[in-house]
Amino acid sequence: MTYFVKDECIKCKLMDCVEVCPVDCFYEGENMLVIHPEECIDCGVCEPECPVDAIKADTAYDGKDKNKWLTLNEKYSKLWPNISKKKEPPKDADKYKNEKNKFDRYFSEKPGE
């Protein structure tokens, strides 16, 4: 089992999850975070910390896009920088907090800073 991040994180990147992760398995893109599946210890402490419900356990999520998100998290966790400390969210995060299906409109492959 592993946890992964979905598109609810895009343009929000609130990072409450980063603060509680005991193994620092989060990686930062320009506008979202991902979880490295081989580093995640399946403790689950990150999931309830996410205010936008972007983190899912692979065993509890049955969405048709499950493989897409697992693959995306694996790919970008190998390309983006590791993040272990919470940063300020984007200034306009509240504007995007409840928006659905953000991937096609906003996803960026660029790494975070």
Stockholm file with secondary structure:
# STOCKHOLM 1.0

chainA/1-113         MTYFVKDECIKCKLMDCVEVCPVDCFYEGENMLVIHPEECIDCGVCEPECPVDAIKADTAYDGKDKNKWLTLNEKYSKLWPNISKKKEPPKDADKYKNEKNKFDRYFSEKPGE
#=GR chainA/1-113 SS CCEEECGGGTTTCCCHHHHHCSSCCEEEBSSCEEECTTTCCCCCSSGGGCTTCCEEETTTCCCTTHHHHHHHHHHHHTTSCEECSCCCCCTTHHHHTTCCCCHHHHCCCSBCC
#=GC SS_cons         CCEEECGGGTTTCCCHHHHHCSSCCEEEBSSCEEECTTTCCCCCSSGGGCTTCCEEETTTCCCTTHHHHHHHHHHHHTTSCEECSCCCCCTTHHHHTTCCCCHHHHCCCSBCC
//
